[in-house]
Amino acid sequence: MPKRAMITGITGQDGSFLAELLLQKGYEVFGVIRRSSSFNTGRIDHLYQDRHEPGTRLRMLYGDLNDSSSLNKILRQVEPDEIYNLGAQSHVRVSFDIPEYTAEVTGLGTVRLLEAIRDVGIRPRFYQASSSELYGKAVQTPQTEKTPFNPRSPYACAKAYAYYITVNYRESYGLFACNGILFNHESERRGETFVTRKITRAATRIKCGLLKKLYLGNLDARRDWGHAADYVEAMWLMMQAEIPDDYVIATGESHSVREFLDAAFGYLKLDWREHVEIDPHYFRPAEVDLLRGDADKARRVLRWKPKVDFEGLVRRMVDHDIKLAEQERAVAQHRKPIEIAA
């Protein structure tokens, strides 16, 4: 029988790449999605022809990390071999606006899922999506698995709780549970409110004459950026290890937002300084200036290393978004003005 994997947050960037990877490896994949008045499955629609077709290896189930009963029901129904908890309120800046909701979903959602595992009495392998934001105002660079956490946002604080409760259930109940401390990872599937995708969408729309200005916050913040497809492979490798453990996943390089602008606009032969304006609204109340990870442990134990470098990441995102911008321009050019009868 094929392995069964359950993914929370399957409709997000990482969830879509992970589902793709697991299906390629022959898994049955069960995605947990929240009930909504509109479909939000655009990132995974290409993975199945008919989600209701008997025998399909990808199925969606309604559930919510805020609802323990739905999690219990899904676990009893699916009995997964592996659980990947990627669901979260994942936007750092927004977490300052909705800190309580962020704590409920990103923090307490993890313990609800872990308790559901205990309640149902199954023994799956469990992956918790941790974040480099845990390091915040880091006390050392690069950051390793031993670097102390210093969270600087409600999102990072919630992730710290999720990290430690995962370790606690591993040590207290013998659960195969691991944390992936993933540094920033982007792709053409990144949400458009995140700074990297915001830049590539704006740059390509400016190139096509659809936009004039891009408004950003701190251009000096430095991050360790990799490609999401590389990082979900690391998630899977952690779950295949003999012993559960926690791993930093990173490229080992850091680049500023300003450098990302240079790469994206430069690839399009544009000068970003003519189009970018600073808006104080986009600054965080507590800023994280520099994050750079050391993934030596993952290289040694998991034999993992990133395949896509910084320049390659930016170009992939721009290549994807220029096609979207060209489609937008074509639609705008063929749209006929509405005539109103007198």
C-alpha positions, 0 to 999 in steps of 0.5 A: 500500500502507498504511504499516506500523507496529510498536509495542513496548509496544502493550498499555500506555496509550500503545501503545493510543492510538497503535494507535488513531490509526495505524489511523484513519490507515490504517496496518497495525499490528503490536504486539510482546507478551511471552508470558504465561499470561494475556491483557493486551490489555484496552486494545486489544481494542476495536480488532479483532473477531478478531485472527486474521482474514485481512486485519486491520490489527492483528496481535500478534506475540510478542517481547521487548526482552530477546531480540534474536533475536525482534526480528530475526525480527519485523523481517524478517517485518514490514519496518515503515515506522515503529517506535515503541519504547514498551516499558519497565519504566515505573514509577519507584518500582518501578525502585528495587526492580528496577534491573537488570531496568529497565536491561535492558528500558528501556535495553538493549532500545533498543539491541537494537532499533536493532541489529536494524534494522541487522542486517536492513538496513531503513531504517524511521523510529524513535521512542524514548519518552523521559521528563521523568524524565531531568531529575530534579533539574532545573537550570532550569524550564521544561525544554527540549530543551537542559536538562541531564539529571540522572536520579534513579532507575534508570528515568531512568538507563535512559531516559538511555542509551536517549535517547543511544543513539538520538541516536548511531545517528542521527548514526552511521548516518544512521537517521531516529531521534527522541526524544520527551521526554514529560512526564507524560501520563495517561488513563482507561487509565493503570495503577492503580499510577500515582498519578493513576489510583490517586487517581481509582480510590480517590476514585470507590470512596470515593464509592460506599462501597467504600473508606475510605482512600487511602495516598499518598507525597509530596503536594508533588511537582509534575508537568506533566500532559497527556492521553495521546491528545494525546501520541501524536499528537505521536509520530506528527507527529515521524515525519512530519517532514522531519528527525529530531530530539528534542522536549519534549512538555508542557503548560507547566503544573505541578500538585502531587499535592495539587492533583490530589487537590483536583480529583478529590475536589472533582469528586465533592464529597468532602474528600480530607483525610478519606480520605488518609493518608501512607505512607512506603513510597510515597516514592522514595529520591531524589525529583523535586520539580518538572517543567514542560516547554516545548514551544515547539519542538514547537509551531513545528516540528510544529504540535502543541499539547495539547487537554485541559487539567488540569481536563479530564484529571482529569474524564475520568478520574473520569467513567470510574472512577465507572462502574467503581466503580458496577459494582463496587457493583452486583456487591457488592450482588447477591452472595449470601452462601455457605451452608455446610451443617452 
